[in-house]
Amino acid sequence: MWAESLQECYESGLTQFFCPMDDDITLIPMSRNLLCKVCSIEAFVDSDPRAGVLTGRLHFGPNQRGGEADESLLWGYRLTFVDACGAELSEFGKVPKRTYPPAVCCDPWRYSFDLKSVAVPAGATAIQISPYKENWHLLGGASVGFVDLQVTSSTTTSQTTSFTNTTASTTTTSNSTVTGTTTTSMHSSTSYTTTRSATSVTTLSSSTVTTITVSATTTTATLTASRALLAKPDARSLGLGLLALALMLAPI
């Protein structure tokens, strides 16, 4: 019987058990009834970014009984996943007992176990270490919680939309020409030509409307004198003119 080899790991007298949750009928002894358990377990750090997978090194010390290191009753240590109530879910490894040097104190780094891509069963919250001998093991042990490292990768798609602003330009040119003749006397006249030019440029962009208007007026005049004004006066006309001038200047 396994009890004959590990019976000293249970407290003498009546043993108390409890049933875990979810109608599981597995009996688990209360922790105060166990006299054998490892003296120390180092915190476990998961380095695997995948959800539900553990990778890392677990360190723990030797078994102790009655406050002293004692590995005389066991062959090694069994590693299992347990839920929040301490119920075993699955075994993932065993570590054999070291025969030399003998365990004389609580060395937290005496034993180590490398977890390499170990799948975590549903509901597991801790790793339990319990002594075993032959095919038997204690119903219980010391445990350490773990945090499953999960790295979520996300892909961000960036879309860039380019808009080209179209600028429309409208140029309107108006020309008007006025031609006329002005007579200043019976012997002369002035011919003129007036040209008015108006240019309007309208520029339309996405946000601005700009209108530029340029006006110009050009006037060309030509003075024309008759030949009668430029002809040499005759003697009769000159004499009559002098007579009229004399009458105007004569005293009254």
Backbone bond lengths (Angstrom), bond angles and torsions (degrees), N, CA, C in turn:
res aa  C-N    CA-C-N  psi(-1)  N-CA   C-N-CA  omega(-1)  CA-C   N-CA-C  phi
1 M - - - 1.460 - - 1.532 109.51 -
2 W 1.356 115.78 142.15 1.459 119.03 178.42 1.510 110.99 -66.74
3 A 1.375 115.80 -26.88 1.465 118.98 -179.57 1.524 110.99 -64.55
4 E 1.342 116.07 -27.60 1.452 118.87 -179.51 1.525 111.22 -70.34
5 S 1.339 117.28 -27.74 1.454 119.84 -178.46 1.520 112.28 -92.53
6 L 1.311 116.79 -29.92 1.460 120.10 -177.24 1.529 112.48 -117.89
7 Q 1.272 116.76 14.02 1.456 119.35 -175.79 1.524 112.61 -64.32
8 E 1.311 116.53 -24.88 1.454 118.63 179.50 1.529 111.96 -73.52
9 C 1.313 116.36 -8.08 1.468 119.83 177.84 1.522 111.72 -86.10
10 Y 1.340 116.61 -3.07 1.458 119.70 175.83 1.521 108.99 -112.34
11 E 1.285 113.50 145.96 1.459 118.91 178.53 1.523 108.95 -69.06
12 S 1.335 115.95 138.77 1.459 120.03 -179.69 1.521 110.07 -67.56
13 G 1.315 115.27 153.52 1.458 119.82 -179.36 1.523 110.22 101.28
14 L 1.312 114.96 -159.20 1.456 120.90 -179.63 1.531 110.83 -73.08
15 T 1.296 114.65 137.48 1.463 120.43 179.32 1.517 109.77 -106.17
16 Q 1.285 116.77 133.43 1.467 121.75 179.61 1.531 109.90 -97.18
17 F 1.322 114.71 135.96 1.460 121.58 178.14 1.526 109.14 -123.55
18 F 1.300 115.51 160.49 1.463 119.48 173.04 1.528 108.55 -139.84
19 C 1.309 114.85 154.93 1.463 120.89 179.36 1.523 109.20 -100.71
20 P 1.308 116.71 135.24 1.466 118.94 178.06 1.525 111.12 -71.91
21 M 1.311 115.45 -174.68 1.461 122.04 -174.48 1.530 111.67 -81.07
22 D 1.323 115.05 177.24 1.467 123.92 175.60 1.523 112.53 60.50
23 D 1.322 117.00 41.21 1.472 122.61 174.35 1.520 113.32 59.16
24 D 1.328 117.83 25.30 1.459 121.45 176.72 1.525 108.05 -79.91
25 I 1.348 116.08 125.70 1.463 119.51 -175.41 1.532 111.94 -91.59
26 T 1.347 117.11 5.70 1.461 119.73 178.50 1.521 109.78 -63.52
27 L 1.343 116.03 130.47 1.460 120.67 179.06 1.523 109.61 -91.59
28 I 1.320 115.93 128.97 1.459 121.98 -179.89 1.521 108.04 -120.89
29 P 1.344 117.49 125.08 1.466 118.88 -179.89 1.523 110.92 -68.66
30 M 1.301 116.01 147.13 1.456 120.67 175.60 1.529 108.83 -64.91
31 S 1.320 116.18 145.62 1.459 120.67 -173.92 1.522 112.49 -59.62
32 R 1.325 116.95 -31.05 1.466 118.21 -177.59 1.526 112.27 -71.91
33 N 1.368 116.95 -11.75 1.455 119.76 178.29 1.521 112.34 -87.42
34 L 1.335 117.19 -11.55 1.452 121.02 -179.54 1.521 109.77 -91.91
35 L 1.302 116.10 128.05 1.457 121.32 178.48 1.519 111.75 -100.59
36 C 1.336 117.44 -14.02 1.458 121.34 -178.07 1.526 110.00 -115.15
37 K 1.312 115.93 128.74 1.462 122.64 173.77 1.523 108.57 -167.57
38 V 1.299 116.87 158.57 1.465 119.75 179.84 1.527 108.83 -64.92
39 C 1.325 115.66 147.64 1.458 119.99 -174.23 1.522 113.16 -79.03
40 S 1.350 117.27 -21.16 1.461 119.22 -176.06 1.528 109.88 -157.97
41 I 1.338 115.35 145.38 1.467 121.80 172.48 1.524 107.38 -135.13
42 E 1.325 115.84 123.72 1.461 119.90 177.38 1.531 110.38 -74.91
43 A 1.314 115.48 151.76 1.466 120.37 177.92 1.526 109.95 -60.47
44 F 1.317 115.72 136.89 1.464 120.82 -179.79 1.527 109.80 -97.08
45 V 1.343 115.61 133.48 1.465 121.72 179.54 1.524 108.88 -117.72
46 D 1.311 116.49 119.57 1.460 121.76 179.34 1.526 109.89 -80.83
47 S 1.332 116.45 132.83 1.469 120.91 178.76 1.526 112.36 -114.34
48 D 1.312 116.96 6.46 1.467 120.49 -179.38 1.523 109.50 -93.52
49 P 1.348 118.06 121.35 1.463 119.91 -177.06 1.519 114.36 -73.11
50 R 1.326 117.76 -8.28 1.460 120.31 -177.92 1.520 111.06 -80.75
51 A 1.307 115.22 142.00 1.463 120.19 178.36 1.523 109.44 -72.46
52 G 1.349 115.75 136.36 1.452 120.08 177.47 1.511 114.74 77.65
53 V 1.344 117.47 15.12 1.464 121.76 179.93 1.525 108.33 -134.56
54 L 1.339 116.14 132.30 1.462 121.24 -179.89 1.524 110.54 -111.69
55 T 1.331 114.99 137.76 1.458 122.53 172.91 1.524 107.45 -140.25
56 G 1.327 116.37 128.16 1.459 119.97 -178.73 1.517 110.88 163.57
57 R 1.313 116.03 177.49 1.468 121.23 -178.83 1.523 110.00 -110.83
58 L 1.316 114.51 132.66 1.464 121.76 179.37 1.530 108.94 -107.14
59 H 1.335 116.64 126.29 1.468 122.38 177.96 1.527 109.47 -112.75
60 F 1.343 115.80 140.30 1.469 119.60 176.71 1.530 109.81 -154.26
61 G 1.324 114.85 161.61 1.460 121.63 -177.84 1.520 112.40 -94.83
62 P 1.318 117.53 -178.86 1.465 122.04 -177.29 1.530 112.07 -76.79
63 N 1.307 114.24 168.48 1.462 120.20 176.91 1.529 109.86 -69.46
64 Q 1.306 114.41 145.82 1.464 119.56 175.02 1.530 109.09 -129.15
65 R 1.303 113.95 149.08 1.461 121.04 177.18 1.512 108.16 -139.46
66 G 1.305 115.39 124.42 1.460 120.06 -178.35 1.517 112.09 66.20
67 G 1.349 118.35 29.45 1.455 121.54 177.65 1.508 114.22 83.66
68 E 1.328 119.00 5.79 1.457 122.24 -179.76 1.523 109.63 -128.29
69 A 1.339 115.33 148.70 1.461 119.59 177.87 1.521 109.58 -66.53
70 D 1.342 115.20 127.77 1.464 120.23 -177.95 1.531 108.19 -153.56
71 E 1.321 115.94 113.88 1.459 120.98 178.65 1.527 111.37 -117.34
72 S 1.292 116.52 19.93 1.462 120.62 -175.44 1.523 112.76 -72.55
73 L 1.325 117.63 -20.95 1.455 120.22 -174.68 1.530 113.73 -95.68
74 L 1.304 118.78 -0.36 1.467 119.16 -171.27 1.521 112.34 -133.33
75 W 1.336 113.57 165.43 1.452 120.49 176.00 1.532 112.06 -100.77
76 G 1.281 115.08 -25.14 1.456 118.49 -178.13 1.520 111.67 175.79
77 Y 1.309 115.40 -157.97 1.475 121.08 -174.31 1.534 109.92 -129.50
78 R 1.296 114.00 137.11 1.463 122.35 -177.94 1.529 108.87 -105.52
79 L 1.343 116.80 132.49 1.461 122.29 -177.61 1.526 109.47 -109.38
80 T 1.311 115.34 126.57 1.464 120.51 -177.91 1.528 110.46 -138.93
81 F 1.326 114.92 158.35 1.464 121.32 169.87 1.524 108.12 -90.75
82 V 1.328 115.59 138.18 1.464 120.51 177.49 1.521 108.91 -129.34
83 D 1.341 114.85 159.28 1.461 119.02 177.94 1.522 110.33 -90.97
84 A 1.327 116.26 -170.06 1.462 120.48 -175.85 1.517 112.43 -65.24
85 C 1.338 117.75 -21.27 1.463 120.83 179.77 1.519 112.82 -94.37
86 G 1.333 117.73 -3.74 1.453 120.65 -179.93 1.511 113.86 93.64
87 A 1.317 117.82 3.35 1.463 120.40 178.76 1.521 109.85 -74.99
88 E 1.338 115.88 135.08 1.458 120.41 -179.19 1.525 110.58 -71.44
89 L 1.344 115.02 137.44 1.463 121.10 178.89 1.521 111.81 -108.62
90 S 1.322 117.37 -44.17 1.469 120.32 178.50 1.519 109.73 -163.98
91 E 1.329 115.41 150.86 1.462 121.83 175.88 1.522 108.84 -96.34
92 F 1.341 116.77 137.17 1.462 118.99 179.69 1.530 113.68 -126.13
93 G 1.350 118.19 1.19 1.452 118.03 177.13 1.520 113.21 177.32
94 K 1.329 114.32 164.14 1.459 122.13 175.17 1.526 109.00 -136.72
95 V 1.327 115.34 145.17 1.461 121.61 178.31 1.527 107.55 -122.38
96 P 1.340 118.89 117.61 1.468 120.15 -179.32 1.528 111.88 -70.87
97 K 1.304 115.09 155.11 1.468 120.90 179.70 1.523 110.14 -70.81
98 R 1.329 115.12 141.16 1.452 120.92 175.42 1.532 108.52 -85.39
99 T 1.316 115.52 132.29 1.465 119.11 -179.81 1.522 112.51 -91.56
100 Y 1.346 115.90 -21.25 1.460 118.40 -179.62 1.519 108.71 -146.79
101 P 1.294 117.45 138.69 1.476 125.75 -10.56 1.529 110.32 -69.53
102 P 1.286 117.32 155.29 1.464 119.74 179.85 1.524 110.95 -66.22
103 A 1.311 114.76 149.09 1.462 119.85 179.41 1.519 109.29 -75.68
104 V 1.338 115.85 116.62 1.460 120.24 179.65 1.529 111.21 -118.87
105 C 1.331 116.35 -10.39 1.458 119.87 179.14 1.526 108.66 -150.26
106 C 1.300 115.66 175.27 1.463 120.17 -179.68 1.529 109.34 -86.22
107 D 1.322 114.76 93.60 1.462 120.85 176.40 1.535 107.64 -95.95
108 P 1.325 119.14 108.47 1.467 120.55 -174.97 1.529 113.81 -66.72
109 W 1.333 118.34 -12.39 1.459 121.42 -179.98 1.538 111.83 -113.19
110 R 1.299 117.54 20.17 1.469 120.25 -179.37 1.530 110.82 -65.81
111 Y 1.320 116.34 -37.10 1.462 120.54 -178.65 1.531 109.69 -122.60
112 S 1.321 113.64 149.90 1.465 119.37 175.66 1.521 109.26 -146.52
113 F 1.306 114.78 153.05 1.465 120.70 177.63 1.524 108.03 -143.12
114 D 1.333 115.70 130.52 1.465 120.97 -179.74 1.523 110.36 -95.00
115 L 1.306 115.33 118.65 1.457 120.99 172.84 1.526 107.81 -89.03
116 K 1.321 116.18 123.57 1.459 121.20 -179.03 1.524 109.10 -124.01
117 S 1.317 114.84 103.33 1.472 121.68 178.75 1.526 111.26 52.67
118 V 1.320 115.74 50.11 1.461 121.43 179.61 1.523 109.15 -86.80
119 A 1.335 116.36 125.24 1.461 121.10 179.87 1.524 110.14 -72.48
120 V 1.317 115.83 136.06 1.464 121.70 -179.48 1.524 108.72 -95.63
121 P 1.333 118.53 124.24 1.463 119.66 178.63 1.523 111.35 -70.21
122 A 1.310 115.53 156.41 1.459 120.52 -179.73 1.522 110.41 -62.35
123 G 1.323 116.02 134.70 1.455 121.23 178.43 1.508 114.98 89.38
124 A 1.335 118.01 -5.95 1.466 120.30 -178.53 1.523 110.56 -72.36
125 T 1.326 115.59 135.05 1.463 121.52 179.42 1.520 113.06 -126.61
126 A 1.345 117.53 -12.37 1.463 120.01 -176.21 1.518 110.47 -153.97
127 I 1.345 114.18 164.69 1.461 122.59 174.26 1.522 107.55 -108.75
128 Q 1.325 116.07 127.13 1.469 120.86 -178.68 1.527 110.01 -108.69
129 I 1.343 114.72 138.65 1.462 121.67 177.25 1.526 107.69 -118.00
130 S 1.325 115.76 120.92 1.470 119.87 -178.36 1.528 110.05 -132.99
131 P 1.326 118.59 142.75 1.462 122.08 178.53 1.541 110.81 -66.45
132 Y 1.329 115.38 148.17 1.464 119.25 175.22 1.528 108.39 -138.71
133 K 1.340 114.08 159.30 1.461 121.74 174.74 1.520 107.37 -146.99
134 E 1.321 114.89 128.18 1.460 121.10 -173.48 1.533 108.59 55.44
135 N 1.312 118.06 -124.56 1.460 120.87 -179.60 1.522 112.34 -101.18
136 W 1.294 117.86 15.36 1.459 121.30 -176.40 1.527 109.81 -116.91
137 H 1.289 114.18 151.33 1.470 119.76 179.53 1.519 109.06 -144.48
138 L 1.295 114.79 160.27 1.460 120.02 177.51 1.525 109.87 -70.30
139 L 1.307 115.36 145.76 1.467 120.96 176.23 1.522 108.95 -86.03
140 G 1.294 114.81 72.65 1.454 119.06 -178.30 1.517 109.99 141.40
141 G 1.302 116.74 176.36 1.451 121.50 179.80 1.520 110.66 165.15
142 A 1.323 115.70 -171.44 1.463 121.28 177.63 1.533 108.63 -85.48
143 S 1.299 115.70 148.44 1.467 119.79 -177.69 1.522 110.85 -138.09
144 V 1.322 114.98 159.93 1.458 122.29 177.62 1.527 107.77 -136.52
145 G 1.316 115.90 134.91 1.457 120.00 178.69 1.525 111.66 -76.25
146 F 1.302 115.79 164.32 1.469 120.64 178.82 1.523 109.01 -142.33
147 V 1.314 114.12 158.64 1.463 121.61 175.69 1.521 107.67 -118.91
148 D 1.311 115.76 120.09 1.460 121.15 -179.63 1.528 109.23 -75.57
149 L 1.335 115.20 113.18 1.462 120.21 179.13 1.522 109.55 -70.89
150 Q 1.327 116.14 127.16 1.458 120.77 178.96 1.517 108.66 -130.77
151 V 1.310 115.55 120.86 1.458 121.66 178.08 1.514 107.69 -110.07
152 T 1.317 115.39 118.64 1.457 120.99 -179.29 1.513 108.99 -100.40
153 S 1.312 115.66 124.94 1.459 120.38 177.85 1.516 109.26 -99.91
154 S 1.304 115.47 139.73 1.457 121.14 178.98 1.523 109.60 -130.00
155 T 1.306 115.01 145.53 1.460 121.30 179.13 1.512 108.97 -109.82
156 T 1.305 115.55 124.88 1.459 121.11 179.79 1.519 108.80 -105.95
157 T 1.318 114.93 123.47 1.459 120.86 178.77 1.514 109.00 -99.23
158 S 1.312 115.08 124.87 1.456 120.71 -179.30 1.519 108.79 -108.26
159 Q 1.328 116.70 126.40 1.451 122.18 179.72 1.513 109.10 -117.84
160 T 1.311 115.49 127.10 1.460 121.03 -179.25 1.518 108.82 -113.42
161 T 1.318 116.31 126.25 1.456 122.53 179.06 1.515 108.54 -111.59
162 S 1.322 115.88 126.03 1.459 120.86 -179.37 1.521 109.50 -105.36
163 F 1.308 115.10 135.08 1.451 121.87 177.25 1.525 108.22 -114.20
164 T 1.350 116.60 135.88 1.457 121.82 176.55 1.514 108.53 -107.64
165 N 1.318 115.70 118.99 1.457 120.22 179.75 1.523 109.37 -78.02
166 T 1.315 115.77 126.38 1.456 121.08 179.49 1.512 109.18 -97.92
167 T 1.309 115.59 127.30 1.461 120.82 -179.68 1.526 108.85 -105.43
168 A 1.340 116.09 124.24 1.461 121.40 178.63 1.515 108.86 -105.32
169 S 1.311 115.56 134.50 1.460 120.95 -178.70 1.521 108.88 -125.08
170 T 1.329 116.09 129.29 1.464 121.87 179.36 1.519 108.58 -121.44
171 T 1.302 116.40 125.64 1.466 121.83 179.33 1.522 108.91 -114.70
172 T 1.326 115.72 123.50 1.462 121.49 179.73 1.524 108.52 -118.95
173 T 1.326 117.49 124.82 1.467 122.62 -179.61 1.526 109.16 -118.95
174 S 1.337 116.13 126.33 1.468 121.66 178.61 1.522 108.92 -117.16
175 N 1.289 117.18 127.85 1.461 123.00 178.49 1.532 109.22 -121.32
176 S 1.314 116.05 134.31 1.474 120.65 175.28 1.525 108.51 -135.17
177 T 1.292 115.73 135.00 1.479 121.84 -178.79 1.524 109.60 -124.59
178 V 1.327 116.32 127.01 1.467 122.72 178.66 1.524 107.31 -118.25
179 T 1.284 117.19 125.30 1.468 122.54 179.71 1.527 108.94 -120.28
180 G 1.323 116.08 130.01 1.463 119.37 -179.06 1.518 111.72 -151.64
181 T 1.322 115.68 171.34 1.473 121.78 178.45 1.506 108.99 -132.13
182 T 1.285 116.12 126.19 1.464 121.92 177.92 1.524 108.94 -110.50
183 T 1.341 116.43 128.03 1.468 121.28 179.70 1.504 109.29 -99.10
184 T 1.275 116.86 117.29 1.468 121.49 -178.42 1.517 112.57 -90.00
185 S 1.285 120.05 -23.05 1.472 124.47 177.08 1.509 107.92 -160.24
186 M 1.283 114.84 177.08 1.448 117.65 -179.05 1.514 111.66 -71.82
187 H 1.313 116.32 -13.59 1.463 119.90 -177.74 1.521 113.57 -110.72
188 S 1.382 119.56 -4.98 1.471 119.95 -178.23 1.520 110.16 -142.06
189 S 1.226 114.40 156.57 1.476 120.40 177.61 1.535 109.12 -149.08
190 T 1.328 114.87 158.64 1.481 120.90 179.45 1.512 109.01 -124.32
191 S 1.250 115.12 122.56 1.472 120.12 175.11 1.532 108.81 -99.92
192 Y 1.324 116.59 138.50 1.463 118.31 -178.22 1.528 109.43 -141.09
193 T 1.252 112.64 154.20 1.485 120.45 176.65 1.530 108.19 -134.60
194 T 1.312 116.97 124.23 1.471 122.29 -179.77 1.526 109.20 -114.48
195 T 1.288 114.88 125.26 1.488 120.38 178.46 1.523 108.84 -118.83
196 R 1.293 116.16 124.08 1.462 121.59 178.04 1.533 108.32 -112.55
197 S 1.306 114.29 130.74 1.468 120.03 -178.81 1.521 108.66 -126.84
198 A 1.290 116.27 127.92 1.475 121.45 177.62 1.519 108.42 -126.53
199 T 1.307 115.96 124.69 1.472 121.23 179.70 1.524 108.70 -117.57
200 S 1.335 117.38 125.86 1.463 122.75 -179.59 1.515 108.38 -119.95
201 V 1.339 116.12 123.51 1.461 122.07 179.35 1.518 107.92 -114.32
202 T 1.311 116.86 119.87 1.467 121.86 179.46 1.519 108.38 -112.77
203 T 1.329 115.96 121.55 1.464 121.97 179.99 1.517 108.84 -111.98
204 L 1.340 116.74 126.11 1.460 121.87 -177.73 1.517 108.53 -118.88
205 S 1.325 115.75 119.78 1.460 120.98 174.48 1.514 107.77 -117.76
206 S 1.364 115.08 -171.22 1.459 118.73 -175.92 1.513 112.92 -67.73
207 S 1.325 117.01 -21.15 1.458 117.99 -175.34 1.516 113.91 -135.90
208 T 1.338 118.38 -5.50 1.465 120.24 -173.62 1.519 109.53 -138.51
209 V 1.332 115.15 137.22 1.461 121.59 172.18 1.517 107.18 -115.57
210 T 1.313 117.27 121.34 1.464 122.07 -176.30 1.518 109.18 -122.39
211 T 1.324 115.05 128.62 1.466 120.37 178.37 1.516 108.98 -122.34
212 I 1.319 116.77 126.11 1.468 122.75 178.56 1.527 107.60 -121.98
213 T 1.325 115.46 122.79 1.465 120.86 -179.23 1.523 109.34 -116.62
214 V 1.328 116.09 127.78 1.467 122.30 179.09 1.527 108.03 -118.97
215 S 1.321 116.35 123.94 1.469 121.76 -179.37 1.525 109.26 -116.59
216 A 1.312 115.59 140.85 1.470 121.20 178.85 1.524 108.72 -142.04
217 T 1.313 115.84 138.18 1.471 121.79 178.84 1.525 108.54 -125.79
218 T 1.286 115.23 126.63 1.471 121.13 179.29 1.521 109.08 -122.06
219 T 1.327 116.11 126.32 1.475 121.52 179.75 1.524 109.03 -120.83
220 T 1.304 115.13 127.88 1.473 121.53 178.09 1.528 108.91 -118.87
221 A 1.323 116.12 124.60 1.482 120.41 -178.01 1.524 109.90 -121.28
222 T 1.310 114.82 145.96 1.484 121.33 178.33 1.527 109.33 -131.20
223 L 1.278 115.30 121.60 1.475 121.09 178.54 1.525 108.55 -92.28
224 T 1.330 113.57 125.51 1.477 119.38 -179.67 1.525 109.68 -119.43
225 A 1.266 116.71 122.19 1.484 121.61 178.46 1.533 109.95 -104.31
226 S 1.348 115.05 141.82 1.482 118.78 179.77 1.523 110.62 -77.19
227 R 1.293 116.54 157.84 1.469 122.08 179.89 1.529 111.60 -68.48
228 A 1.348 117.45 -28.65 1.480 120.07 -178.96 1.508 110.91 -62.80
229 L 1.356 116.74 -35.04 1.459 119.47 -179.15 1.511 110.83 -70.65
230 L 1.315 116.18 -30.03 1.463 119.09 -176.66 1.522 112.92 -92.73
231 A 1.394 119.54 -5.01 1.474 121.03 -178.18 1.519 111.36 -76.49
232 K 1.312 115.44 155.68 1.476 121.52 -178.28 1.526 109.39 -75.78
233 P 1.374 120.49 129.08 1.456 122.77 -176.85 1.534 110.03 -71.07
234 D 1.375 114.71 147.28 1.467 118.68 178.53 1.523 110.69 -83.59
235 A 1.337 118.76 174.15 1.480 123.00 -174.54 1.508 111.92 -71.28
236 R 1.326 115.55 -34.96 1.474 117.55 -179.86 1.490 111.10 -65.46
237 S 1.255 116.16 -46.19 1.471 119.41 -179.49 1.504 110.52 -63.80
238 L 1.305 115.78 -36.17 1.463 118.59 -179.39 1.515 110.45 -70.18
239 G 1.287 117.52 -37.40 1.459 118.99 179.90 1.501 112.37 -68.72
240 L 1.269 118.02 -41.90 1.469 120.90 177.28 1.517 110.52 -62.30
241 G 1.251 116.72 -35.34 1.467 119.32 179.93 1.507 110.61 -68.13
242 L 1.320 117.60 -40.62 1.457 119.41 -178.71 1.512 110.64 -69.05
243 L 1.320 116.26 -34.58 1.462 118.96 178.38 1.512 110.76 -65.70
244 A 1.228 117.15 -42.86 1.467 119.77 179.31 1.501 110.52 -64.21
245 L 1.272 117.26 -34.83 1.467 120.23 179.73 1.503 110.25 -70.25
246 A 1.257 116.50 -37.81 1.471 118.56 -179.93 1.507 111.01 -66.96
247 L 1.315 117.54 -41.06 1.467 120.13 178.38 1.525 110.85 -61.70
248 M 1.291 117.38 -36.09 1.458 120.37 -178.37 1.515 110.47 -71.66
249 L 1.325 118.28 -29.49 1.461 120.17 -176.95 1.516 112.32 -93.12
250 A 1.297 118.65 -10.95 1.480 120.58 -178.18 1.506 110.24 -67.77
251 P 1.349 117.42 142.50 1.476 119.97 179.19 1.516 110.97 -71.69
252 I 1.283 116.82 148.47 1.454 122.29 -179.56 1.510 108.45 -85.30
